[in-house]
């Protein structure tokens, strides 16, 4: 967030004005803890007359634009920081906002109000809160080898945390100074401990590369839509790679300090773009840590963010947090969109889901401590300022702008609009004055020097044109302002003008409204400021790039009727005064606690990791084994997409067996006690290409086609399977494939699959929704088909075409072919199956009642949901369910109409079931990468499958006294 005028209360601050300017220093070494007092205010600085010039005090300004006035291009202030602290400024984004924020967590950003949300979730317990930000709310000055004086910053996040009851808060961050010696570090640590602050010591090189380089030259401009710097800019702070390495090292240094002070049950609240890598560091250390992350700047659209070279790594790091917070719904939506478009993850109303792990994403609108401003207006010093200003500008309307002198603040656009207003409304020339406070930042950077010159040029031109009138249109207020003077300025202002080109929140608008209880002035607010979403109903929203529109809005504001002013002010005043800083902080912490509790409940429903030792031990002790695995995402070689949109489509479409599996798979296939079958949704040619060299069985298209690798393909489809729907569905699939770039469809004997994995995610989902409407209202309205929706696919199958429905027929064929008599006493089933195909897990599970299992005739029935599972995601056409059931209960004879060999019909398919003699301890069903599953166990990836099968294969090496027995079986599946 940008505390525009935040630099006024700080001198000799950092080189970049984008780190969250901490609240105003209020005392030196004897200052009280920021968590035990809100700092108060001292007597205001004297108002000094002098030449109007820019001062070089830069502030770590935050995108909240808390209005701490400093030296300005249009108003001359003293270079010395005022004694009084501004209530709502904070040290850069690190501190969490240029004002203690208000506003309840806006669940609607990505989800509706949550049932059972506990507004006061922290009541009744004393919970430790570790606030981790780039900067501490303290300025440290060394007075000797082991002596330090501290200036505490009041307001901002500090004030917000004061209102969170039953929380023991500590602040971890950089003190803003380089302390290379151990003596100085120990002394500073002791001094800060009295203020409940914990320092992170960063050396000058790290600060230069991490803070000045990656944070302020890469992330800050990108997040404000200014784009990445060019190579000549990068050369001044070395290259991008070294900056990113320093960024990660700095985040790890913050994490190391957190480790030292973390206690079980602590809440860790990470702040801003400086610490995007921190959630990953913390979770890698302890997965049970409660971690929240809040961004105080805008989050750009995915099209802007995707230009960042480290885009994927930073997104995945942030997603390690339990709760991710933003100022507005738009920023939250942009973040989720970036995760779906760049990482290919699933965006949900709750947040972002990655293989069952949900990171909650929500908006928490920030606000201010409005009571502090209202109290200030009653102080004698402020009343004196108000009287003086009222007399000075008597007979004229006062317009006010408070901004940091930065490219994103739209100061030139504001002044040009004011010039146009004066041109078109000359009657106002001697009746209005614009007071502009502009805080200088980064005065050594050419772009900022150019901006300063541009502002001075425009101001000089306007004052030259209209300066002969009674009043100078743009007034150089030749006085140094403190908190009291600023409140007075707010109180006498008729129109506040905020024309930010891009702002995280901009709390100047909140402060102005809080001080307008009597005057009821008008707020003109940029629609590109985050505050527009909260104050838009009462403010006049403008596009700052449209100079004419802003000029017209100025005229509207100055001529507005008292009734309209009253209505607008009433709305904004109610919002600002009821959404307090304490509410914001408490709500975020409560939401984080609730999120972690819900995640723990979901985790209990996730299958446990496959116990490999037990599975292999039971495997070795059994006589006739049946092993069932998957192919795609189970046995396939992973393809690294490096965050590219859609990944490498060509490589991913060419399904290849993982090279590390060839040895273990061959060993398992050659074991006389083990038989391998690939049960897959893939086409026959894909299985032939990958498994032709192994001694196993292949079952393609969800088991509708079967062959041993030394034999011919045969079909296991019921003879009277109705395929009349094929042509009409094909036309629909062709239509949507042509209109959805990078989508494709496959036509198989019993199904059509439309895949939009490589297409734009959001457009693909819209197309999938339209496709389903076309299908259900036309081609399949009365057809005997099932529609199966994957994460990015739509499949239309004949009713009964599932792996569970086919497995008994397949097993019967194999038992007959092998003349098997030894009962199967061990089954291992591993696969990345769609929910519709998870009926195969139920088929073998001895603990399921027989009536809940898949019927061997191909018709499936509903399966009771397991405690750790979920129902199938397939959808059946219920309009003709009775006729379909009759059709699917066809005779067990095999069809040869397709030109493939038919399975022998003189044996009964029930031979497959009859040979099973399975006990619960010898059945291992395992889902790969699907944490919501009917399977008993879980493996996270195909790499885990490779490791497990390698270990299993090694265990089958012949040993002394080992007597091979009857054949065993291993099944594999594609999906």
N, C-alpha and C positions, 0 to 999 in steps of 0.2 A: 504494500500500500504506500502511497506517497504522501507523507506529511509535507505538503507543499512548503508551508512556511516554517517547517520544522527546524530548519537550520538556524533560525534566529536565536534560539535559546542555546545554541551550542557553538563554541568556537573551536577552530583547529580540528574539524572533524575529518572523516575519511575523504579520499580522493573522489569517490563516486557517490552521488547523491541518491542512491537507490537502495540503501540498506534499511530501512525503517528508522527514521530518526527517533531516537528515544526521547522520552519526556524530559522536560526541562530540569536541569540541575537545580537543586534547591539548597544544598549545603555541601560542606566539605567533609573532612574525615569524621566529623561528629554526626553526620547525617544519620537519620534513622533508617531501618530496613525498608526497602520498597514494599515489603509485604506486611509492614506493621503500621504504615502511615501513608497518607496520600500526598505528602510533601508540602501541602499548603502553598501559600504565595507570599513573597516578600514585598517590600515596598517597590513600586514601579521605578524604573529608571527615569531620570529627568529627560524631558523632551528638549533635545538640542537642535538648534538651527545650524545648518551647514550646507555645504555644497552637495548636489544630488549626484551620487555616483554609485557604481556597483562595488560592493565589498566582496572579498574573496572567501568569506565564510561559507563552506559547503556543508550541507546537511545530509545525513543518511535519510533521505526522504522516502516516505512510503506512499504507496498508491492509494492511501486513504485520504491523503490531503488533509491532515489535521492542520489547522491554520495556526502554526506558530510563526508569527511574522518575524522576518529577519531583514537583513539589508536587501534592498530591492533596486531594480533598475529605474523604477519610477518613484520610489520613495526611499529616502536616505535614512539609514539607521546607523546607530553606533556599532562599531565592530565588536564591542564587548558584549558578551552574553548577558542578558538581564538576570537579575538576582531571582526574579520570580519565575517559577516553572509553569509552563502552559499545561493545563490539565490533560490534554488529550494528544500530545505529541508523543511519538515513540521512536526509538532508535531503529530506523529502517524496518524493513519487513520482518527482520529477525524478531523484533519485539512483538509482532503480532498485530500491528495495526496502528495507524496514526491516531487512534482514539480507542479508548476502551470501548469495545463494541457492544452494541445492543442488537436486538433482533433475535427472535427465536430461531432454532434450527428449522429451516424450511424444508420439511420432508418432501414436499411436492417436487423439488428439483427433479428427482428421478423416481419418486414413489409417493403415494398418498400417505396421509397420516397413518402412523403405525398404531395398531391396536395395542393397548397395554403399555404405551409409551409412558415412562415414569418421569414426570416433569421434575421431581425432586429425588432423583435416583441416588443422591449421595447422603440423604438424611440418615441419621442413626449410625454413622460410621466415620472414623477419622482416617481419611485416605491420603496417602502421599502423592503429590503431583510434581513431576519433574518437567519443567518448561525448558525446552531446548531451542535456543534461537542463536542466530549468528552473533548478535551483540547482547551483552549484559545491559541492564538498565542503570548502568553506572559508568561514570567517566573517572579514570584513575590517573593520578599525577604523582610521579615519584619525587619524594622530598629528601631522600637519603638512601643509603645502601639498603636499609631494611624499614624504611618509612614510606608510607603511601597516604595521600589524601584522596578521598572519594567524593564525587559529586553524584548524588542519587537523582535519578530521573523520575518524576512523578507523573502519574496518568497513564493513558494507553492501556496496554495489557496488564500493567501493574495494578491500576485501579480496578480493572475487570476481575482480577484474581482476588482482590480484597473482598469482593462480594460473594465469592463462592464459599458457602458455609461448609464446615466439617472437612476442609481440605488443608493439608499441610504442604504448602507450595515452596519449591526451591527452583532457582533459575540457573541454568547452565549455558555458558556462552563465552565468547571472546571479549576481553576487556578493552580492546581497541588499542593496546600498546604492545610493543615488542619487549619481552622480558627474557633475555638470553641466559641470565645467571640464576642458579638455584636459590641463592639467598633472596634475591628479589622475588622469585616465584613463590617461595614459602611465605614471605612477608605479605605479599599481595593476597595469597590464598587465605591467610589468617584474617586479614582486614575484610575481605569479601565475605568470609564465613559469618561475620557478625551481621551482615545484611542479607543472609540467606541466599547468597550467590556463590556459584562455583565456577572458577575460571577454566577456560580451555586456552592453552598457550600455543599460539601459532607464530612461527618465525616469519621474517620479512619476505623470504622467497615464496613461502606458501601463500601468504596474504596477497602478494603481487600476482601470482598465477591463479589462485583460487578465487579471491575476492575481486580484485581489480580486473582480472582477466576473464575467467569463465563466467562468474556471476554477473558482472556488470557490463562486460563487452559482448557476451554471447546470450545468456539467458534473458537478462532484463530487456534488451532491445527486441529480441524475438517475441517475448511474451506481450510486448506493447506494439506489436505489428510493425516494427521498424526494420525487421529483417536481420540477417546475419551480416557481420562486418566483412569487408573485402580483405584480400590478402595483405595489402599494405597496412591495414589496421591491425591485423593479426600479428604482423611482424613486430610490432612494438611491444607486445607481451608474449613473444614466442609463438609457437604454433598451437593449433587447436588441440592436438593430441596431448601435448605437455600440460596445457591448461586443464583438460579433463582429468588427466592423471592426478594433478594437484587437487582438483575438486574432490575426487574420490578419497585421496589421502586425508584431506581436511575433514571430510565427513567421518572417516574412520577415527580420526583423533577426537572428534566430538563423541563418537560412540564409545571409545575407550574410557572417557571420563564418565559417561552414563553408567558403564559397567561397574565402575568403582563405587558408585553411590546407589545403585539400584538395589531395591529390596523386593522380595516377592509380593505381588499385589499392587505395586506402584503403577500409576498411570503416567505414560510418557507422551508429552504433547510437543511435536516437532513443528517448527514454523518456517515456512517460506521456501523460495526457490534455492536458497543457499544450501538447504539440507534435503534435497530430493533423494539423495543416496542413503540417507541415514536410516529410514525404516528397514531397508534390506540388511544393513549392518547389524541393527538391533535384533531382528528376527533370526538372522543367522547365528547369533550368539545364544538366544533363548527364544524359541518359537512361542512360548507362553507369555511373553511380554505384551502388555496392553499398549499399543502404539497408535497414536493419531497424528495426522499431518494436515496442516492448514496452509493454504496459499493466499497471500495478501495482495497479489497482483492479478490482473486478468490471466486466464488461460486461453491461448489463442485457438482458432479453429484448427482442425486437423490438417488442412491444406497448408497452413503456415507452419504448424509444429513439425510436420513431416520433413521439413528441410533441415532440421537439426541432425547432425551426424550421429549423435549418441541417443537418438529418440527412443529406441526400443529399450535400451538399458535403463534409462531414467524412468520410463513408464513402469517397467517391471519392478523397479526399486520402490516406487511410490505405492504400487499395488501390494507390497508386503505389509503396509499399514492395515490396521483393522478398520479405520474410519478415515476418509479423505474429505476435507471440507473446503468450500469455496465461498466467496461473497455472494454470488448470484447463481441462479439457475442456468444462465447461459454458459458461465464458466464450467459448471459441473457437466453440462451437456457436451461441451467441447472436449472435456477430458474423456468422457465415456466414448465419444465418437473416435477420438484418437486411439483408444485402446482397441476398439473393434476394427478400425480401418488399418491400423499399423501392426497390431499384435494378433489380429484375427480372433480376439476373445469375444465372449458373449456379453452384450450389454443388456441389463435387466432394469426394471423399475427401481430396484434397490441399489444397483451399482454395477460392478463388473465381476463376472464369474469366470473362473479359470479352473477347469476340471474339478468342479465341486466346491472350490474355495471362493467365497464371496467377499469382495472388498466393498464395503458400503460407501456410497458417494452421496453427499448431501450439501445443500446450501445453508450457510449460517450468516445471514446479513449482519454486518458489523455496525456498531453505532457509537454513541458517546455517553459520558456521564453528564446528562443534561442538568442535573441538580447543581452541579458545580458552577455552571454558567448562570443559572438562575440565582444562586446565592451571591455570585460575584456582582450581579447587577444591583444588589442592595447595599454594597459596600460604599462608604463615603468617597473613597478614591475613585471608584468607577463613576459615581454620580458626578464628581467634579469633571472628569473627562467628558462625560455626556454633555454637560452644560457648556463646556468650552467648545466642543465640536458643533453643538447646536447653534451657538452664537456665530461661530466662524462661517458656517455654511447656511446661514439664515436666508430664506427666500429661494433656495435652490434645492433641487432633488439630488440626493446622494446615491451614486452607484458605486459598488465595491467589488473588487476582484482580489482574491488571495491565492497565489499560486507559487509553485517552485518554478524558477526560470529554466524550463526544460522543454524539449521539442514536443512532448506529449500533452502539454498543458494548454495549447491553443491560445497563447497570449497575443501573438500577431493577429490571429483571426478575430479575437475579441476587440482589439483596438481598431482594426479596419472596419468592423461592423459598427462600432461607435462613430467612426468618421462618416460612414455612409448614413447613419441615422441623423447626424448633424447636417449633412448635405441636403437630405430630403425633408428635414424638419427644422428650418432655420429659426423658427420661433422659440426653439429650446436652447439656442446657443448660450444665453445668459441665465438659463434656469436649471442647468444640470451640471454636475461635476462627476467625473469618474476617478475614484481613488484606486490605484492598482498597487498591491503589495506583491513584489516578485523576489523570491529567495534565490540568490545566485548559487549555482552548482557547477562543479567541474570547470572552473574558469581557465584551466590549462588545456582544455580540449578544443581543437579548432571548431568543431561543429557548434559548441556552446558559445564560443567567442563570436561566431557568425550570427547566432541567434540574438545575442546581446546587442550587437551592432544593428541588427534589423529592427529590434524593438525600439532602440534609441532613435533610429532614423524615422520610424513611423510616428513616434511620440513628438519628435521635433517638428515634423511636417504638420501634424494636426494642430499643435500649439502655435505654430507659425501662421496657420490659416485662420484659426479662430481666437488667437490670443489677444486680439485687439478688443475683444468683447469684455464685458464686466468681469467674467470669471474665466480662468484658464480651464478649458474643457477637461484635460487630463492633469490632475493635480499631483505635484511632487510634495507629498506630505513629509516635510523636513523634520521629522521627529522619530525617535526610537520608541518602538512600541513594546510593551510587556503584555502580560495576560490581561491586566486591568484595562489598558488602553485598547486592546483588541476587542474585548467585550463591549467597550463603549462604542467603538466603530461599528460593530455588528448592530448595536441597539439603535444608532441614528441612521443606519442605511435604509434607503427606500427600496432599492433593487440590488440584489446580489447576482453577480454574473459569473457562472462557472461554464467554461467552454472547452473542457478537456477533450483532446482528440482520442484519448484512450486512458482510462483510469480504473484501478481496481475497485475503489469505492468512492473516494472523495468526501471526506467528512467536513470540509468547509461548509458544505450545504447544511449539514446537521447542526453545526455550531451556530450558523446564522439563524436558522429557524428557532433554536433554543433561546436566543437572545431577543426574539421578536414578539415576546408576549404582549407588549403594549402597542408597538407601531404597526405590526402585522404587514411587513413588507413583502415584496414579491421575489420569488426565486426563479431565475432563468437558468436552466440546467441542461447540460449536454446529454444527449441520449446515449453517448458512449461512455459515460461515467456509471460505475456500478450503482451509485445512489439513485439513478433514474428508475430502477426497478422498485425502490422503496418509496421514493418521494415524487414519482412521476405524476400521480393523480393531482397533487397540489401545486406542482411546479409547472412552468412553461418549458416544455421540452423542445430542444432545438438541435439541428445538425450544424455543428460549428463550422463546417466547411462551406455551408451556404450563407455567405455574408449577408445577402438580402434578407433571408429568413431571420437571422439574428437581429438585424437592424429593425425589422418589423416587430419582433418580439420585444425589443427595448421600448419601442413606441407604445405597444400594447400594455406593457408593465407600468409605464409612467402615466398612462391615461386610464388605467383600470379603475372601475368603480369600487367604492368601499365595500359593497356587498360581495363582489367577486373576490376581493382581497381577503375578506373575512372567511369565506368558504374555503379558499385555497389554503390559507394559513391554518385553519382549524384542522384540516386533514393532516397536514405535515407536522404540526405541533403535537398532535395526539400520537403520531407514530414515533417521533423523536423522543418524547418524554416517557413513553411507556415501554419502549424497547431499550432497556438499559444495558450498560456494559456488563453488569453482573449476570444478567440473563444470558447474554451471549456466551460468556465463559462457562457458566454453570451448565447451560444446555449442551455445549459441546462435550464436556466431561461426562455428563449423564448419558448422552447418546453413545459415547465411546464405551462406557460400562455396559450399557444395554447391548450394544453390538457384539462385544466380546462374549457376553452371556449367551446370546443367541447362537453365535458361532460354535460355542462349546456344546450346545444342544445338537446342532447339526453334525458336529464331529462324532458324537456318540452314535449317530445313525450311519456313519461311513463305515464300510467293511474294514476290518483290520488287515494289515499287510500279510500277504501269504507267508505262513510259517515254513520256510523252505526246508529246514532240517527235518521237521516232522513229516512233511510231504514226501521227502526223499526216503526217510526211514520206512514209512509205510509202503512206499513204492518197492523197496528192496524186499520187504517181507511178504509181498503179495505174489500170487502164482500166475494170474492172468490179468493184465493191466489194460486200461483204456484211457488214453490221454487226449484231451480235446483242447486245441489252441486256436488263436485267431491268425489271420494273415495280414490284412491291412491294419497298420498301427499296432500290430502284435509281433509279427515276424518280419516286417518290412524294414528296409534301411531308412533311417530318418533323413529328411531333406531340410537343410538349414536355409531359411528364407531371408535371414538378416533383416527382418522388419520390412522387406519390400512389399508393396501392395500386391496381395494375392499370392505371394511366394513365387517359386519357380514352377510354373504350370506344367511345362514339358516334363521336367524331371519327376514331379510328383505324380503325374498321370502314368508314368512308366513304373508300375509297382515292381520292386525288386526285393528278393529275399536278402535279408541282412547277411553280409559276407561272413560275419563271425559265427553264424548259425550253421553253416554247411557241415563243419566237423561234428558238432554235437548232434545235429539232426541225423546225420548218416549213422552215427553210433547207436542212436535210439532205434532207428529203422532196422538195423541189422541184428538187434537183440531179438532172439526168438520169442522172448516173453513180452515183447512190445510191438504193437502194430500202429502205424501212423496214418491218419486220414486228414486231409485238408478239406474242411467243410467251409465253403466260402460263398460269398455273394458275387464273386468275380466270375468273369466269363471263363469258359473251358480253356481257351488259348492262353490266358494269363497263367493258369495253374500248370498247364503243360510246360510252358516256358520256364517256370521257376522250379518245378519239382520233378521234372521228367527223369532226373538222374537218381532219384531216391526210391527205395523199396517201400512204398506206402500207397495209400488209397487217396483218391481225389474226389471231392464232392463239390461240384460247381453250382452256381445260381441257387444258393440256399439249400443245396442238397437235392435239387431236381435232376441232376446228372451225376453219374457215379462211374468211376473206373479205378482198377488197380493200375499202377504205372506200367505194368507189363501186359495190360489188357486193353480192351476197347471201351469207349464210352457207352453207357446204357442209361436209359431214362428211368427215373423212379416216380414220374408224375402219374397221378390217377388218370385213367383212360379217358374219362368224360370231362376233363377240365375245360371249362368254357373260356374261350379266347376271342369271343366276338368283339370285344371292346378294343382290340389292339390298334386297328387302323385309325379310329377316331382320336384315341389318346396320343398316337404318334403325331397327328396333325397339330394338336395343342402344344406338344413338347417342341416341335419344330418352330412353331410360331413364337414361343417365348425365347427359344435359343437365339433366333435371329434378332430379337429385340433386346437381348441382355448381353452386352459385350463380355467376353471371356467366360461365358457359361457353355455347357455342353451336355448332351444326353447320350445314354447308352440304351440300346434295344437288345434285350435278352429274350430268351424263349418264353419266359413266364412273367416278365416285368419290364418296365421302363424306369430309368433313373435319370432325373434332371439334376445337375450339380452346378451350383453357382459359388463354389468355394473361392474361385479366383476373380469373381466379379466384385464390383463395389458392394460392400456389405449391406448398406442401407437400401440401395437400389435393388439388390438381389432379393432382399426380404419383401420389399413391396411387390416385386414381380412374382415371387412365390405365392404371396397372398392372392394376387389376381389370378394366378394359374389355378389355385385351388377352387376359386369361385367358378372359373370356366369349367373345370372338371366336374364339380358336383352339380352344376346346373345343366350339364349337357352330356358328354360322352359316357360318364359312369353313373349317371343318376339311377339307373336300374341294373347296373352290371355287378357281377359277383367278384368284386375286387376289394382290396385293402389299400388305403393310402397311408404310407409311412413317411413321416417327416423327420429328417435328420437335422443336425444343426445348420447345414447349408445345402440341403438336398431335398428333393421330393421324389418319392418312389411310388409307382402304382404296380401292385402285384395281384395275381389271382388269389382269391381267398384260400387260406390254408397253406400258402407258400411261406413257411417259416422254418427255421432250423430245427425248432423243437418238434414241429409236425413231421419233418422229414427224417429225423434221426432214427426212429424205430424201423422205418423201411430200410434205411441204409444199414443199420446194425443187423437186421435180419438177412440182408443180402450177403454181408461179410461173413456172418456165422455159417450160412449155408455154403458159401464158396470155400471157406476154410475147414468145413466139417468140424466146427468147434464143439467140444463137449465139456471142457473145463470151464466152470463158471467164472465170469469176470468179477473179480473181487477188489478192483482198484480203478477209480476213474479220476482223471485230472482234466478239467475243462477250462481253458484260458482263451479269452478273446475280447476284442473291442467291439461288442455287439450293439446294434441298435436296440432300443427297448422292446420293439416288436419281436426280436429274435432271442430275447433273454428267456423265452420259454424252455430253451434247451437246458438252462441251469435247473429248472424245476423238474424236468423229465427224469434226471438222474438222482435228484435229492431224496434220500431214503426217509427224510423227516417230513416230507410233504405227503398228505393223504393222496391215495391213488386217484380219487375223483377230481382232484384239483389239477392234475397233470394234463398234458396235451394228449388228445385222443389219437391213437395210432392211425386212424383212417384219414388224417389230414385236417379234420375240423378241429379248431382250437376252442378252448373254453377259457373263461376268465380265471385268473390265478390269484389266490389270496395274497395280499401284499405282505412281504416280510417286514420285520421290524426295521431292517436297515435298507430296505429296497423301495422301489416305486413302481407303479404300474407301467405297462407298455405305453409308448408314445404313438403307437399306430392308431389309425382311425378306420373303422370299418363302415361300409355302406349298409346301414340298418334297414333301408326301405325294403329290401328283398332278402332279409336275413334267412327266412325260412326256406326259400327256394335255393339259396346258396348253400345252406347246410345240407340240403338233399343232394345237390350236385357235388359238393365236396366229399360226401360220404360215398365215394365211388368204390367199385370193386378193386381189389388189390392188384389186378393184372397190370402189367407194365405196358405203356404205349410205345409203339414203334413207328407211329405215323410221321415222326420228324426225320426219319431216315437213320436214326441211331439205333444201335442194338437194344433190344428190350431185355430187361432182367428176366431170369428164369421164373416161370409162373407156377412150377410144380411144387414149390415150397411155400410155407406160410410165413408172412412177414412177422408173425408173433414169435418167430424163433429168436429175434433180437432181444425182446423183453425177457424171454424164458431163460436166457443164458446169464442174466444179471443176478449176482449174489452179493449185493453191496451193503456194507454197513456204514454208518455215519462217519466213523473215524477214517474210513478209506475213500471218502469223496471230497475232492478239492475243486470247487468252482472258483474262478478268479477273473475279475474284470480288469481290463488294462486301461488305465487313464479315465475311468468312469466311476466317480465316487458315489454316485447314486445308482445302485445296482441291486439286482436280486442275487448276485453272486455272494458266496460266503466270504471271499477274500479279495484283496486288491493288490495290483502291481501298478506302479505309476507310469511306466513307459516301456517301449519295446526293448530298451537297453536293459531294463530289469528282467524282462523275459529271457533275453540272451544269457544273462548271468545265471539265472535259475536253471535253464536247460543245459547250459554247459556243466554246471555242478551235477545235475541229474545224470548226464551222459557219462561223466567221469566215474560216477558211482556204479555204473553197470559193467565196469571192467571185470572180466572173469577172475574169480578168486578160487583158492583151493577149497575143494568140497562143495563148490557151487554147482547145483544141478538145474540146468535150464528146463523150463516146463512149457506149457501151452502158450499159444500166441497171445500177445497183448495188443492193446489198441491205443492209438493216439489220433485225435481229431484236431484239425485246425480250421480257423474261419477267417474270412476276409474282414468282416465289418466290425 
